[in-house]
């Protein structure tokens, strides 16, 4: 038997999902120069360890993306 939801699709579309925006600024060596978060509900220690660990992981992600895009670049 199917149960009906109490909210209609129109009501569900009006609700905004929670957003957590973070801003990192790194130098070329990978040192985090600036960090700011907006609307974050959980602290860093609850998720990824220390803020230093999280910054290191974000820089690694960006470095990997840069390497991948350089490898896919047809002009290089």
C-alpha angles and dihedrals in degrees: 000000000000119000119215122231119238093227124065122224090255091056092046092053091055092060115092117220115238111265129208113190122187129184124203128182117195134182122225092269092057098254113146106238099177137009129185132167129197123196097354111161099188126051122240093248091061093054120025107009116253127001088249090056092049092050090050091051093049091050090049090052092050092046091051092049091050091051092048094050091047089053092050095046108114093201096060 
